[in-house]
Amino acid sequence: MDQQPQNQAERKSLDDRNRMSELERLRHSCAHVMATAILRLWPEAQFAAGPPVENGFYYDVDLPHRISPEDFPRIEEEMKKEIKANHVFEKIVVTREQAIRDAQSGRLGALSERPGNPSKFKLGNLEDIPEGEPISYYRNGDFIDLCAGPHVMRTGNIGAFKLTSVASAYYKGDERNPQLQRIYGTAFKTKAELEAYFKMLEEAKKRDHRKIGAEMGLFVIDTEYVGPGMPLWLPKGTVLAEELEQLAKETEFAAGYLRVRTPHLAREKMYTTSGHLPYYAESMFPPMELKEAPDAEVADRYFLKAMNCPHHHRIFAAEPRSYRDLPLRLAEYGCCYRYEQSGELFGLMRVRSLNMNDAHIYCTAEQFAAEFNAVNEMYLKYFKIFGVEKYV
């Protein structure tokens, strides 16, 4: 089972739900149909969240049986039966007290009550619903789920669908919570749209940067000795990286940027002053504790740099400044370290060690508009160089 990136879909507000597109409604409904099918095969399944996402839908499930792609045909067959039954998606508004009772009886996310097997994740989901917000279920056939909707009118309105993968994910995206199975699928209005989507995916696989990087000898990620998410750039890849860096440096120099260099770590005081601690702590590596003097009673805490901003602000503060010095544009290819959870790592797209081309502009309020427009013009120049036409 693959570890799933923990970018769990946040609970949508009622306004967001009302703005759901027709395709999102269809996919949301398909997630409920999938849950219905899984329960027919494994009645003990416990469901958590099942939202539509960018390219389809998923449902998180706790189940002793480890679902694999070999199970997909059986699940899809049960889904087809539910779609053929053409059950109405019926909305039922209840009180919080009723919802708690139904979750405790095991009725939510299930086909019937399950005495002694409460809907534990639905009890947790109820806690996320603000006081005063209506609580509702959606029923299709025997399946009842805690859900604010919206859905299509009937299960028969679901067009073409396919289950795509299974991964693992922590309940509510928190690694302190139980690890669940996340079953992914996608759905479209027509079979032709579904086939076109999978054809596009096959073409994308050929251009996967991880595949190209290995074939061309550009980079490797040595998880055993160096660690996950920390790329090693090979000679050929380093040539490309340095050419890109040189382009950026020349472009920024022409735009009036001054290059700086900063250390890879800093005292805790700097990050608490900047506000990154404690709010960004979960994305930073744990601190290193060092006693600067042998007789020191308290150790100083140092953190690996997760962003360049505080260092640049200290550079700005290092010398007396006048308004005549503004705008001051500082730029750096700073090496940063971020503690991405293991399931969030993905090739070079999500890493723990990265060289960030970063810049900070210090200017007066009157200079802001011109500086803002200049940055946009720089981006447009880069887009033109690399042939990027769709960037809105």
N, C-alpha and C positions, 0 to 999 in steps of 0.2 A: 504494500500500500504506500502510495506517495504521501509525503508530508505536505499539507496544503498551506500556502501562504495565508497568514492570519489577517487578511484584510476583510474580515467578516462584514457583511453589509450591515450598516447601522440601522437601528429601528427607524423607519420612516415616520414622519409626522402625518397627521390626518390630511393636511393640505398637500403634502407630497404624494400621498396615496391617491388623492383625488385627481392629481395630474398625471397619473400613470398612463402610459400609452396603451393602445389596444394590444400591441405585442407583449408588453410587460404583463398585462392582465392575463393574457393567454398562457404565458410561461408560469406565472404565479399559480394559475389553476392547474397547470400540468404538474407542478410540484405536489399539490394536494392529491392528484390522481396517482402519482408515483407512491406517495405515502400509503394510500389506500391499497395499492397492489402489494407493497412490501408487507403490510399487516396481514393480508390474506395468506401470504407464504410463511411469515414469521410473526404470529400474533403477539409475541412478547416484546416486540420492537418499541423503543421509547424514542420519541421525536423531540427535537429542540426547535430549530428555526428552519424555515423553508422559503426563502425569498426569491424573486427574480433577480438576476444579475445581468451584467452587460451582454453576455453572449448566450444566456440561457437561464438556468435555475439550478438550485441545489436544495437538498434537505439533509440536515445533520441527524444522525440516528445512532442510538446506543443499542447494540445487538450482540449477543454472544457469537452468532454466526458471522464470520468475516466475509462480507459481500465482495465479490470479485467480478470482473467483466464476464466471466463464464456464467454468472447468475443473471446478467442483463436480459437475455432472451426470455427467461421465465418471468421476470418482472415486467418487461414490455408486453408480454402476452396478457398478463393480468390487467395492465393499463388499458390495453385495447378493449378488454371486456367492460371496464368501467366507462370508457368513452362511448362504446356502443350502447350501454344502458341509458345514456343521455340523461343522467340525473341532474336535477336542478341544484345550483349552488345557492343554498338558502342561508340568509344572514339572520342570526339570532342574537339579540341584545340581552345581556344578563347583568345582574349586580355583581360586584366584586365578591361578595360572600358566596353567591351561587357558583361563580367560577372557581373559587377555592375549594368548595365542596366537590365539584365535578373533577377537579384535578386530583384531589385526595382519593377519589373513588377510582381513578385510573381511566376516566371516560374521555378526557381530552387527548387528542392525538391518537385516537383508538377507534375500533369498530364497535365496542361495547364497554360496559364497566368491567374493570379488572380488580376485584377485591384483593387487597394485600399487595397491589402493584401500582401505587400512585403515579400520576404523570409528573415525575419529579422535575423535569426541565420546564414544563408548563407552569409549575408553581414558581420557578425562578423567573420565567418570562413575565408572569403577572406582576412581579415586583418592579418591572421596568415601565409599567403603564402608569402614568401620572395620576394622582388622585383627581377625580372630577372628569377624567376622560372616559367616554363610553367604552365599555368592554363588550366585545362581540365574538361569536363563534361563526364559523361557516360549515354547513353540512352538505356533503354530497353522498347520497346513499346512506350507508351506515357510518361513514367516517365523519367525525366531528372534531374540529380543531379550533383552538384559540387563535383568532385571526381578525384583523381589522379590514381585510380585503384590499382592493376590490378584485372581483373575478369576472369571468365570462358568465353568460346566463346559465349554460348547461355544459356538462362534461362533453357532450357531443359537438360543442363549438370548437374544441381543441383540434387543430389541424394535424400536421405531420410532426412527429417527435422522435427523439433518439436519446438513449442514455449514453454518456460519453466517457466517464471516468469515475474512479473512486479514490478518495484521499482521506487523510486524517486531519482533524481540526479540533481545537480546544473549545469547549462550551463557552460562548460569549467571547471567544478570541483570547481568553486568559489562560496561560499555561499552568496556573494553579488549579484550574478546573479539570473535570474529566475529559479525556480525549475521546472524541466521537468519530464515527465514519461519516464522511461527507460524500453523498452520491450526487454527481453532476449529470445534467442532461440539457438538451436544448429543444426548442419547439418553434415552428413557423406556421404561418397560415396555410401554406401549400407544400406539397412534396417537392415541387420544383425549387422553391426557395431553400428547403432543407438540403437538397442535393447540391445546389450552388454554394451553400455555406461550407459543406465538407470538401468540395473541390477547392475552395479558397484556402482551407486549412492545409490541404495536401501541398499546395503551392508554397504556403508559408513555411512548412517544414523544410523545404529545400533551401530557404533563406535564413534559417535559424542561426543566430550569431554563434551559438555554442558549437554547432556543427561546422560552420565555416572556420571558426577559430581553431578547432582541432585539425581540420583538413589542411589549413594553410600554416599551421605552426605559429599562431599569433600569441596565445596565452594558455596557461594551464591553471587549474585550481587544485592544489595538493591538500586535500582535506586531512590526510593522515599526519603529515609532518608540519605543514604551515598552518592549516586550519581552514574550515569552511568559510566561503565568502571573502577570501583574501587572494586575489589573482596574482600570479607570477607572470610578468610580461616577458615573453621570449624575444630574441633579437629582432625578428621580423615585425612583431607587434610593437616593440619599442620604437622602431623607425616610424611607424604610423602615428603612435602617440606623440612622439617628439615633433613630428611635422605639424600635427594639429596644434600642439602647444605653441609652436613658433608662429603659426598663423594668428592665433589669439593674441600673443604678445605684440606682434607687429600691428595688428588692428587696434589694440587697446593703447599702444604707445602713440599711434597717430591720433587717437581720440583724447589724449591728454591724461592717460592713467599712469600712475607711478607704481612700480612693482615693489613689493615687500616680501619678507620671509618671516615666518613665525615658528615657534617650537611645536612639537607634536603633543605636548601635554601642558597642563597648568594647574595651579593651586585651586582647591575647592572654592576659595574666596571669590575668584574671578567669576565662576559660573553662578554662584549665589547672587553676586552683585548684578550680573546680566539678566538673571531671572531664569536661566536654563535649568538650574537646580532650584527646587525639586521637580519642576514640571516636565523636564525632558529626561529625567533620571533613567527611566526604563529603556531609553534608546542609547544610553551611554554605557561603556564598559565599567565594571566595578572599580572603585578607587584603589590606588596604591597608597599604602601608608608608610611614610619614611620619617625617621627621627633625624633631624638635621644635626643634632648634637647628642653624644652618647648619654648625657645625663638628662635629656629632655623627657619630661613626664608625659607629654601628649605628642603623638605623631602627627605630622602634617599629611594632609590627604591631597593626592594629585589624581587628576583625571586625564585620560587620553582625549585629545581634541575631537569633538564630534562636529564642530562647525568653526569657521574662521572668524565669525563676527566679533566675539569678545576680544580676541587678540588684536584685531584691527582697531577697535575702539581704544585699546590701551596705547596703540601706536599714535592715534590721534591725540590722546591725552598726554603723550610723552613730552610735548613741546608746547610752549605758549603759542596760541593761535590768535589771529586777527581776522576780521571779516574780509580783509584784503587777500587772505590766503585761500579764500573760497571761490569757486568750488575746489575741494580737494578730493581726488579720485584715487583710491588705493586698490590694487589688484594683486592677486596671488594664486598660484597653483598650489593650494595647501593640501597636505595629506591629512585626511580625516578618518576617524574610526567610529563606526556606529554599531551598536549591538542589536543587529536584526535577529529576530528569532530564527531558528534553523529552518522552519517551514516557510519563512519569507524570502529566503535566498533564492536567486534565480540568475544563473550565469553572471553577466556583467551588469544586469539591470538592477539587481538588489544585492549589495555586497556589504561586507563589514569594513573593508579598507578601500578608500577611494581618493583620487586626486581631484579636488574640486576647484574649478576655475571660478574664483569668487572675487567680487568687487564690492566696495562700499563707497558711496558718494556723500561727502559732507558739504552741504550747501545752505544758502539762505532760503527763506520761503519764496522770495522773488525769483530765485534761480531754479526752483524745483521743476517748473513746467518744461523749461528748455532742457534740463538734464534728463528728465523722464523721456522726452521725445528723442533725445540723442541715443539713449539706450535702446529704444524701439528701433531706431534706424540701424543700429549696429546689428540687432537680431535679424532684421530684414536682409542686411548684407550677407550674413552667414547663411540664411535660408537660400538666397540666390546662388551663392557659391556651391552649395550642396544639392541644389535642385529640389528643395523642399517647397512644395506649392500649397499643401494643405496644412495650415498651422493655426487655424482659428479654433 
